[in-house]
Amino acid sequence: MTAMEKQFSTPNLLVVFYPENSVLAVWFSESCGNLMEVDLKEERKQIERAVAEHKPSYLLADLSACTYYTSGDHIRWYENTLFQRFKNLPVKKIGLVVPHNLFVHATIEAARMSMENPHSVVQYFMSREKAFSWLDSQPS
């Protein structure tokens, strides 16, 4: 990735825009907690504002610092996917760096989300570097 521009942060989120690559990168902090229990509504609003302002082609969302655990009290994971939180953003590709305990579920989710949302290409990663590389190298 090249030089970054216009970053801002909250206790749960850091947003960075890479204009030369047209990538909006968002990094969630450990304080984001269990993604099955929090909706991160305020953070999603900030991401929507950043997408509207910068109009990136690609989104990199690094959720690896968060956790994602299900229990009997929560909706089944396939009814509460990570992609649901980003699916309405007008970007061509979305790279999601997922919590390590979720990677098996993510491959199933990626296939399902690709069928339901043909306008966006979705891929899941275990590292930010691999996600950047994929976003930078794939044709849009």
C-alpha positions as CSV (number, residue, x, y, z in Angstrom):
1,M,0.0,0.0,0.0
2,T,1.1,3.5,-0.6
3,A,0.8,6.7,1.4
4,M,-2.2,7.0,3.6
5,E,-4.5,10.0,3.9
6,K,-7.1,11.3,6.3
7,Q,-7.2,9.0,9.2
8,F,-9.4,9.3,12.2
9,S,-10.0,7.0,15.2
10,T,-12.4,6.2,18.0
11,P,-11.8,3.8,20.9
12,N,-13.0,0.9,18.7
13,L,-11.9,2.0,15.2
14,L,-9.1,3.4,13.1
15,V,-10.0,4.5,9.5
16,V,-7.3,5.1,6.9
17,F,-7.8,6.0,3.2
18,Y,-5.2,5.0,0.7
19,P,-6.0,7.2,-2.4
20,E,-3.5,5.6,-4.8
21,N,-5.0,2.2,-4.3
22,S,-8.6,3.4,-3.7
23,V,-8.7,1.4,-0.5
24,L,-10.5,2.4,2.7
25,A,-9.0,0.4,5.6
26,V,-10.7,0.1,8.9
27,W,-9.1,-1.5,11.9
28,F,-11.2,-2.5,14.9
29,S,-9.5,-2.6,18.3
30,E,-9.7,-5.3,21.0
31,S,-12.3,-3.1,22.8
32,C,-14.8,-4.0,20.1
33,G,-15.6,-7.2,22.0
34,N,-17.7,-10.1,20.8
35,L,-19.2,-9.3,17.4
36,M,-22.2,-11.5,18.3
37,E,-23.0,-9.3,21.2
38,V,-22.3,-5.8,19.9
39,D,-23.7,-4.1,16.8
40,L,-21.0,-1.4,16.5
41,K,-23.6,0.9,15.1
42,E,-21.6,4.1,15.7
43,E,-18.5,2.6,14.0
44,R,-20.6,1.5,11.0
45,K,-21.9,5.1,10.6
46,Q,-18.3,6.4,10.6
47,I,-17.4,3.9,8.0
48,E,-20.4,4.9,5.9
49,R,-19.3,8.6,6.1
50,A,-15.8,7.7,5.1
51,V,-17.0,5.7,2.1
52,A,-19.2,8.6,1.1
53,E,-16.4,11.1,1.4
54,H,-13.6,9.2,-0.3
55,K,-15.6,6.9,-2.6
56,P,-13.1,4.0,-2.5
57,S,-13.3,1.1,-4.8
58,Y,-12.2,-1.3,-2.1
59,L,-12.8,-1.9,1.6
60,L,-10.4,-3.7,4.0
61,A,-12.1,-4.3,7.4
62,D,-9.7,-5.9,9.9
63,L,-11.8,-7.5,12.6
64,S,-9.1,-9.8,13.8
65,A,-8.8,-8.1,17.2
66,C,-12.4,-8.7,18.0
67,T,-13.9,-12.0,19.1
68,Y,-16.8,-13.9,17.6
69,Y,-18.4,-16.5,19.9
70,T,-21.8,-17.9,19.8
71,S,-23.9,-19.3,22.6
72,G,-27.5,-20.4,23.1
73,D,-28.5,-16.8,23.7
74,H,-27.3,-15.6,20.4
75,I,-28.4,-16.0,16.8
76,R,-26.7,-18.7,14.9
77,W,-23.5,-17.4,13.2
78,Y,-24.9,-17.9,9.7
79,E,-27.8,-15.6,10.5
80,N,-25.4,-12.9,11.8
81,T,-22.6,-12.8,9.3
82,L,-19.7,-10.3,9.3
83,F,-20.5,-9.4,5.7
84,Q,-24.0,-8.2,6.7
85,R,-22.3,-5.2,8.5
86,F,-20.7,-4.0,5.2
87,K,-22.9,-5.3,2.4
88,N,-24.7,-2.0,1.7
89,L,-21.4,-0.1,1.1
90,P,-20.9,0.9,-2.6
91,V,-17.5,-0.8,-3.1
92,K,-16.4,-3.3,-5.6
93,K,-14.4,-5.6,-3.3
94,I,-14.4,-6.2,0.4
95,G,-11.5,-7.9,2.2
96,L,-12.3,-9.0,5.7
97,V,-9.6,-10.0,8.2
98,V,-11.5,-12.2,10.6
99,P,-11.0,-13.3,14.2
100,H,-8.9,-16.6,14.1
101,N,-11.6,-18.7,15.7
102,L,-14.0,-17.8,12.9
103,F,-12.0,-18.6,9.8
104,V,-13.7,-22.0,9.1
105,H,-17.1,-20.3,9.2
106,A,-15.8,-17.4,7.0
107,T,-15.1,-19.7,4.1
108,I,-18.8,-20.8,4.1
109,E,-20.0,-17.3,4.6
110,A,-17.8,-16.0,1.6
111,A,-19.4,-18.5,-0.8
112,R,-22.9,-17.6,0.4
113,M,-22.4,-13.8,0.3
114,S,-20.9,-14.0,-3.2
115,M,-24.0,-15.6,-4.5
116,E,-26.3,-13.1,-2.8
117,N,-24.3,-10.0,-3.7
118,P,-22.9,-10.3,-7.2
119,H,-21.9,-6.6,-7.3
120,S,-19.2,-7.1,-4.7
121,V,-16.4,-9.6,-4.5
122,V,-15.9,-10.7,-0.9
123,Q,-12.8,-12.5,0.5
124,Y,-11.8,-13.4,4.0
125,F,-8.2,-13.4,5.3
126,M,-6.2,-14.2,8.4
127,S,-3.8,-11.4,7.9
128,R,-4.0,-7.8,6.9
129,E,-1.0,-8.1,4.6
130,K,-2.7,-10.8,2.5
131,A,-5.9,-8.8,2.3
132,F,-4.0,-5.7,1.1
133,S,-2.2,-7.8,-1.5
134,W,-5.5,-9.3,-2.7
135,L,-7.2,-5.9,-3.0
136,D,-4.2,-4.4,-4.8
137,S,-3.7,-7.2,-7.3
138,Q,-7.2,-8.3,-8.4
139,P,-8.9,-6.7,-11.3
140,S,-12.1,-4.9,-10.2
